[in-house]
Amino acid sequence: MKVGDYCKRGAVTVGAAADIVTACKVMREEHVGFLVVVDESNPLRAPLGVITDRDIVMQVCAKEVDPRAVTAADVMTRQPLTAREDDDFNELLQGMRIAGIRRVPVVSASGALVGVIALDDALDVITGLVCDLCGAVRNEVRQERRLHSA
């Protein structure tokens, strides 16, 4: 199972120089709590960092910092855990668990931002696998009943 098979294509981004008010507006407009910070002059849009709504609360609001005086680069988590499209899905989940994070930017082999994989995506995959297993067990029981009733 490869990460690229399960990630959400496209990521909501903000430029490193954007102020936090702008970042918050992007989060609100896109209904997300996670932004990938990119260098907008780089056509690959390789991730420089990430910002969560919690980062903004803890580093800006709780410290009563003027959100227009702080940039995304000031608040972002630098060098975030990233995954390549061809990385093993299970290994990524282990890395997310160890790091205690819920979302990871996904990049191509060239380092270009292609999407994001979230804990929610992993739960969808796992739920599908469990449903498949339950279906196999259910069908086995049906098969057995047919054989014994004949």
Phi, psi and omega in degrees: 000126182253146181304318182300338179285341188238349182286158174276123181286142184083140179225147177278125186236164173216147178287151182299330183274354181295142176282167186292330176299316178297315179301317180296321178295320177297315178302317181294314181296324184264357179057048179229160176242019185214126177236142171266127180270128183231160171273108186293344178277349180267117182297337178285339184053044178297138181296129173266330182185185177222153176229135173249163176299327178294321177303317182294316179298311186288322187263342182242297185297310184294336179263004179054042178271142177294116184294343177277345181265359183240137180259167176302321179297330180288329188258336188297154168278117182279153180047058182292160171299128175235162177233144172270153181306326183267008176291154178288129183301315181295321178295322177297316179301320177296318178297321178295319179297313181297318181281343181069041180238156185254339184223144182222128173294143179247133182238159176280178178300332180273358179094004180284138178294126180240341181174195180221142171244134184237162176306322178302320179296319179297318179297321177299316180296312182297318178299317178298318179295318179296319178298320178298318179296316179298320178297321178295317179296314180300317180292325177297317179297318179298315179300316181297318179298318179298317181295321182281337181272347182278000000 
